[in-house]
Amino acid sequence: MGVIYSITYSCVPMYNLEEIRKTEQVSWPEATTTEDDEGDNDLDDALVGKKLQLGEVLEKFAEMYKTKDAEYFSFFINPYPLGPRDDKHIEMAYSKAFKTDLGPTCCACCSCCCNCCGGRGMADLGCMQTDCISSCLQGCANCCPSCIPQLTNFGVSQFSFEKPYRQTWYNALQYTKGNIHYRSAEWCLPLEHLQSALTMVIKLAQDYSKKHKQYSLLPIYVRLAHSDDLYLSPASKFRPDGTINDHNCYIELPYLSAAYGIDEFQETVENKLYEEFKARPHWGKNNRLNQSKIEEIYHKDSLKKWGEVYKIFNKGGPFENRFTNNMGFAELFDHPIDEQPSA
């Protein structure tokens, strides 16, 4: 994507994060709310004894994030209902973390400690995060797809412990040990579109599973982030229509390598999110970006500024390769950006 020509170091003291986790059962698609939530900003209290509809839960998630209720915020969703006896509810789990002066609840190598110790549960065991285990689980899933909702819910349930999890920031923010392979695609869009976009992705996942009898063992992952002003960042605050947004969300679809039809399904989701919301794919994960898409999802001024940097550091084409050719960078920046049709 470019050349690093300047680095500024900023040293800060090492710090710990305290992570709070909770799972919720959400009505899908009907809401069964029986009480008035007006004026209730606390998600934990609002969901006691209730099953809120997806949109109501997402609204409260966004409210918590925007009001600085957590410095780091994300949540997981199992898109598959449990089955014919409970086909109106799906499981969700959110995780929020704060800086803390308290010490870790357990060592980084033993974060699988049980509830009473403040660990992350069995799903965080290193021996559970291996390609061998994932292949076995995915093989079982292919043979008995009806078990998938329960298996996925088990993983989601690991984010619902009474005791908080405290660990160094880099251990708290990572969810895998790096020793399991999976294929992932992720898209960024304005936070205001999260409900519509996520509803679409969940429905696509459910339709795909019914059609092919294939399911993902991994939940959909959603994280919230502030916008930035980087030229070709997926989270850039400059939208192609000239508007500016301050908050973004990322929707990620991770799949174990042995799952069926990963690329085809991720392509379907990407096309839908692109058509409806001009969602921007993560550059480093599975994506179907090309020149025409780049011109439509990034503001022309951002493209122009990035193109100027590209031409300076790529004079003579030393960094041209298959990726830059697929993205059409040489053609895109060979003529003034202003002459190109606006999105």
URQUI-V545189 format. One record per pair of residues at least 6 apart in sequence whose C-alpha atoms are under 8 Angstrom apart, sorted by the first residue. I is the first residue (numbers start at 1). GAP is how many residues later the second one is. D is the distance in whole Angstrom. If there is no record, write none. Layout:
((I | GAP | D) (I | GAP | D))
This chain:
((2 | 308 | 7) (2 | 311 | 7) (3 | 310 | 7) (14 | 154 | 8) (15 | 84 | 7) (15 | 85 | 7) (15 | 86 | 7) (15 | 153 | 6) (15 | 154 | 6) (16 | 83 | 6) (16 | 84 | 6) (16 | 85 | 7) (16 | 86 | 7) (16 | 87 | 7) (16 | 88 | 7) (16 | 150 | 7) (16 | 151 | 5) (16 | 152 | 4) (16 | 153 | 5) (17 | 80 | 6) (17 | 81 | 5) (17 | 82 | 5) (17 | 83 | 6) (17 | 149 | 6) (17 | 150 | 6) (17 | 151 | 6) (17 | 152 | 5) (17 | 155 | 6) (18 | 79 | 5) (18 | 80 | 5) (18 | 81 | 6) (18 | 82 | 6) (18 | 146 | 6) (18 | 147 | 6) (18 | 148 | 4) (18 | 149 | 7) (18 | 154 | 8) (19 | 76 | 7) (19 | 77 | 6) (19 | 78 | 4) (19 | 79 | 7) (19 | 145 | 6) (19 | 146 | 5) (19 | 147 | 6) (19 | 153 | 7) (20 | 75 | 6) (20 | 76 | 5) (20 | 77 | 6) (20 | 143 | 8) (20 | 144 | 5) (20 | 145 | 7) (21 | 72 | 7) (21 | 73 | 6) (21 | 74 | 5) (21 | 75 | 7) (21 | 138 | 5) (21 | 139 | 5) (21 | 140 | 6) (21 | 143 | 7) (22 | 71 | 5) (22 | 72 | 6) (22 | 73 | 7) (22 | 137 | 6) (22 | 138 | 4) (22 | 139 | 7) (23 | 68 | 7) (23 | 69 | 5) (23 | 70 | 4) (23 | 71 | 6) (23 | 133 | 7) (23 | 134 | 6) (23 | 136 | 6) (23 | 137 | 5) (24 | 23 | 8) (24 | 67 | 6) (24 | 68 | 5) (24 | 69 | 6) (25 | 26 | 6) (25 | 64 | 6) (25 | 65 | 6) (25 | 66 | 5) (25 | 67 | 6) (26 | 25 | 5) (26 | 26 | 6) (26 | 27 | 6) (26 | 28 | 6) (26 | 31 | 8) (26 | 63 | 5) (26 | 64 | 5) (26 | 65 | 6) (26 | 66 | 7) (27 | 24 | 6) (27 | 25 | 6) (27 | 26 | 5) (27 | 27 | 7) (27 | 61 | 6) (27 | 62 | 5) (27 | 63 | 7) (28 | 25 | 6) (28 | 26 | 7) (28 | 59 | 8) (28 | 60 | 5) (28 | 61 | 5) (28 | 62 | 6) (29 | 24 | 7) (29 | 25 | 7) (29 | 59 | 6) (29 | 60 | 8) (30 | 23 | 6) (30 | 58 | 7) (31 | 20 | 7) (31 | 21 | 6) (31 | 22 | 5) (32 | 18 | 7) (32 | 19 | 6) (32 | 20 | 6) (32 | 21 | 7) (33 | 17 | 6) (33 | 18 | 6) (33 | 19 | 6) (33 | 20 | 8) (34 | 16 | 7) (37 | 9 | 7) (40 | 6 | 6) (41 | 19 | 7) (41 | 22 | 7) (41 | 23 | 8) (42 | 18 | 8) (42 | 22 | 8) (43 | 14 | 8) (43 | 17 | 6) (43 | 18 | 8) (43 | 21 | 8) (54 | 141 | 8) (54 | 145 | 8) (55 | 140 | 6) (58 | 136 | 8) (58 | 137 | 7) (62 | 129 | 8) (64 | 6 | 7) (65 | 6 | 8) (65 | 8 | 7) (65 | 159 | 8) (70 | 26 | 5) (70 | 27 | 6) (70 | 28 | 6) (71 | 25 | 7) (71 | 26 | 6) (71 | 27 | 6) (71 | 28 | 8) (72 | 24 | 6) (72 | 25 | 5) (72 | 26 | 7) (73 | 21 | 8) (73 | 22 | 6) (73 | 23 | 5) (73 | 24 | 7) (73 | 150 | 6) (73 | 151 | 6) (74 | 20 | 6) (74 | 21 | 5) (74 | 22 | 7) (74 | 147 | 7) (74 | 148 | 6) (74 | 149 | 4) (74 | 150 | 6) (75 | 17 | 7) (75 | 18 | 5) (75 | 19 | 4) (75 | 20 | 6) (75 | 146 | 6) (75 | 147 | 5) (75 | 148 | 6) (76 | 16 | 6) (76 | 17 | 5) (76 | 18 | 6) (76 | 80 | 7) (76 | 143 | 6) (76 | 144 | 6) (76 | 145 | 5) (76 | 146 | 6) (77 | 13 | 8) (77 | 14 | 6) (77 | 15 | 4) (77 | 16 | 7) (77 | 79 | 8) (77 | 142 | 5) (77 | 143 | 5) (77 | 144 | 7) (78 | 12 | 6) (78 | 13 | 5) (78 | 14 | 6) (78 | 71 | 7) (78 | 74 | 6) (78 | 75 | 7) (78 | 78 | 7) (78 | 140 | 8) (78 | 141 | 5) (78 | 142 | 6) (79 | 11 | 6) (79 | 12 | 8) (79 | 123 | 5) (79 | 124 | 8) (79 | 126 | 7) (79 | 127 | 7) (79 | 140 | 7) (79 | 141 | 7) (80 | 10 | 6) (80 | 69 | 6) (80 | 125 | 8) (80 | 126 | 6) (81 | 6 | 5) (81 | 7 | 7) (81 | 8 | 6) (81 | 9 | 5) (81 | 10 | 8) (81 | 68 | 6) (82 | 7 | 8) (82 | 8 | 7) (82 | 67 | 5) (82 | 68 | 7) (83 | 63 | 8) (83 | 66 | 8) (91 | 62 | 7) (91 | 65 | 7) (92 | 64 | 7) (93 | 63 | 6) (93 | 64 | 7) (93 | 66 | 6) (93 | 67 | 7) (94 | 65 | 7) (95 | 64 | 7) (102 | 64 | 8) (103 | 63 | 7) (103 | 64 | 7) (104 | 61 | 8) (104 | 62 | 5) (104 | 63 | 5) (104 | 64 | 7) (105 | 12 | 7) (105 | 13 | 6) (105 | 14 | 7) (105 | 60 | 6) (105 | 61 | 5) (105 | 62 | 7) (106 | 7 | 7) (106 | 11 | 7) (106 | 12 | 7) (106 | 13 | 7) (106 | 60 | 8) (106 | 61 | 7) (107 | 60 | 8) (108 | 59 | 7) (108 | 63 | 7) (110 | 9 | 8) (110 | 15 | 8) (111 | 8 | 5) (111 | 9 | 6) (111 | 10 | 7) (111 | 13 | 7) (111 | 14 | 8) (112 | 7 | 5) (112 | 8 | 5) (112 | 9 | 4) (112 | 10 | 5) (112 | 11 | 7) (112 | 12 | 5) (112 | 13 | 5) (113 | 6 | 4) (113 | 7 | 7) (113 | 8 | 6) (113 | 9 | 8) (114 | 6 | 7) (114 | 7 | 6) (114 | 8 | 8) (115 | 6 | 7) (115 | 46 | 6) (115 | 47 | 7) (115 | 48 | 6) (116 | 46 | 8) (116 | 47 | 6) (117 | 46 | 7) (118 | 43 | 8) (118 | 44 | 8) (118 | 45 | 5) (118 | 46 | 5) (118 | 47 | 5) (118 | 48 | 7) (119 | 44 | 8) (119 | 45 | 8) (119 | 46 | 6) (120 | 38 | 6) (120 | 39 | 7) (120 | 41 | 8) (120 | 45 | 7) (121 | 37 | 5) (121 | 38 | 8) (122 | 6 | 8) (122 | 36 | 7) (123 | 6 | 8) (123 | 32 | 6) (123 | 35 | 7) (124 | 51 | 7) (124 | 52 | 7) (126 | 51 | 7) (128 | 6 | 8) (129 | 47 | 7) (129 | 48 | 7) (129 | 50 | 7) (129 | 51 | 6) (130 | 49 | 6) (130 | 50 | 5) (130 | 51 | 8) (131 | 48 | 8) (131 | 49 | 5) (131 | 50 | 6) (134 | 46 | 8) (134 | 122 | 7) (134 | 124 | 8) (135 | 121 | 8) (135 | 122 | 8) (135 | 123 | 6) (138 | 79 | 7) (138 | 118 | 7) (138 | 120 | 6) (138 | 121 | 6) (139 | 119 | 8) (141 | 6 | 7) (141 | 7 | 6) (141 | 73 | 8) (141 | 74 | 7) (141 | 76 | 8) (142 | 71 | 8) (142 | 72 | 6) (142 | 73 | 8) (145 | 68 | 7) (145 | 69 | 7) (145 | 70 | 7) (148 | 67 | 7) (148 | 68 | 8) (148 | 69 | 6) (151 | 66 | 7) (152 | 65 | 5) (152 | 66 | 6) (152 | 67 | 7) (156 | 63 | 7) (165 | 7 | 8) (166 | 6 | 7) (181 | 75 | 7) (181 | 76 | 6) (182 | 72 | 7) (182 | 73 | 6) (182 | 74 | 4) (182 | 75 | 5) (183 | 71 | 6) (183 | 72 | 5) (183 | 73 | 6) (183 | 74 | 6) (183 | 79 | 8) (183 | 102 | 8) (183 | 103 | 7) (184 | 68 | 7) (184 | 69 | 6) (184 | 70 | 4) (184 | 71 | 6) (184 | 101 | 6) (184 | 102 | 6) (185 | 67 | 6) (185 | 68 | 5) (185 | 69 | 6) (185 | 81 | 7) (185 | 96 | 7) (185 | 97 | 7) (185 | 100 | 5) (185 | 101 | 5) (185 | 102 | 7) (186 | 64 | 6) (186 | 65 | 6) (186 | 66 | 4) (186 | 67 | 6) (186 | 95 | 6) (186 | 96 | 5) (186 | 99 | 7) (186 | 100 | 8) (187 | 47 | 8) (187 | 63 | 5) (187 | 64 | 5) (187 | 65 | 7) (187 | 83 | 8) (187 | 92 | 6) (187 | 93 | 5) (187 | 94 | 4) (187 | 95 | 6) (188 | 46 | 6) (188 | 47 | 6) (188 | 60 | 7) (188 | 61 | 6) (188 | 62 | 4) (188 | 63 | 7) (188 | 91 | 5) (188 | 92 | 5) (188 | 93 | 6) (188 | 94 | 7) (189 | 45 | 8) (189 | 46 | 7) (189 | 59 | 6) (189 | 60 | 6) (189 | 61 | 7) (189 | 88 | 7) (189 | 89 | 7) (189 | 90 | 5) (189 | 91 | 7) (190 | 55 | 7) (190 | 57 | 6) (190 | 58 | 4) (190 | 59 | 6) (191 | 33 | 8) (191 | 56 | 6) (191 | 57 | 4) (191 | 58 | 5) (192 | 56 | 8) (193 | 84 | 8) (194 | 55 | 7) (197 | 76 | 7) (197 | 80 | 8) (198 | 53 | 8) (201 | 68 | 7) (204 | 65 | 7) (208 | 6 | 7) (208 | 57 | 8) (209 | 6 | 5) (214 | 45 | 8) (214 | 46 | 7) (215 | 44 | 8) (216 | 39 | 6) (216 | 40 | 7) (216 | 43 | 7) (217 | 38 | 7) (217 | 39 | 7) (218 | 36 | 6) (218 | 37 | 6) (218 | 38 | 7) (219 | 34 | 8) (219 | 35 | 7) (220 | 31 | 7) (220 | 32 | 6) (220 | 33 | 5) (220 | 34 | 7) (221 | 30 | 6) (221 | 31 | 5) (221 | 32 | 7) (221 | 33 | 8) (222 | 27 | 7) (222 | 28 | 5) (222 | 29 | 5) (222 | 30 | 6) (223 | 26 | 6) (223 | 27 | 5) (223 | 28 | 7) (224 | 23 | 7) (224 | 24 | 6) (224 | 25 | 4) (224 | 26 | 6) (225 | 10 | 8) (225 | 22 | 6) (225 | 23 | 5) (225 | 24 | 6) (225 | 25 | 8) (226 | 9 | 8) (226 | 20 | 6) (226 | 21 | 5) (226 | 22 | 6) (227 | 8 | 5) (227 | 9 | 6) (227 | 10 | 5) (227 | 18 | 7) (227 | 19 | 5) (227 | 20 | 5) (227 | 21 | 6) (228 | 7 | 6) (228 | 8 | 5) (228 | 9 | 6) (229 | 7 | 5) (229 | 8 | 6) (229 | 9 | 7) (230 | 6 | 6) (231 | 71 | 5) (231 | 72 | 7) (231 | 74 | 7) (231 | 75 | 6) (232 | 66 | 7) (232 | 70 | 7) (232 | 71 | 7) (232 | 74 | 7) (234 | 46 | 5) (234 | 47 | 7) (234 | 48 | 6) (234 | 49 | 8) (235 | 13 | 6) (235 | 45 | 8) (237 | 7 | 5) (237 | 8 | 5) (237 | 9 | 6) (237 | 10 | 8) (238 | 6 | 5) (238 | 7 | 7) (238 | 60 | 7) (238 | 61 | 6) (238 | 64 | 8) (239 | 6 | 7) (239 | 58 | 7) (239 | 59 | 6) (239 | 60 | 6) (240 | 56 | 6) (240 | 57 | 6) (240 | 58 | 5) (240 | 59 | 4) (240 | 60 | 7) (240 | 103 | 6) (241 | 58 | 7) (241 | 102 | 7) (242 | 57 | 7) (253 | 13 | 7) (255 | 7 | 7) (267 | 20 | 8) (267 | 21 | 7) (270 | 9 | 8) (270 | 11 | 8) (270 | 17 | 8) (270 | 18 | 8) (273 | 6 | 6) (274 | 6 | 7) (278 | 18 | 7) (278 | 19 | 6) (279 | 18 | 7) (280 | 17 | 6) (281 | 6 | 6) (281 | 8 | 7) (289 | 38 | 7) (290 | 36 | 6) (290 | 37 | 5) (290 | 38 | 7) (291 | 35 | 8) (291 | 36 | 5) (291 | 37 | 5) (291 | 38 | 7) (291 | 41 | 7) (294 | 33 | 8) (295 | 8 | 8) (295 | 47 | 8) (295 | 48 | 7) (296 | 46 | 8) (296 | 47 | 5) (297 | 46 | 7) (299 | 44 | 8) (300 | 37 | 7) (300 | 38 | 7) (300 | 42 | 7) (301 | 36 | 8) (303 | 34 | 7) (304 | 29 | 8) (304 | 32 | 8) (304 | 33 | 5) (304 | 34 | 8) (307 | 26 | 6) (308 | 25 | 8) (311 | 22 | 7) (314 | 6 | 8) (324 | 6 | 7))
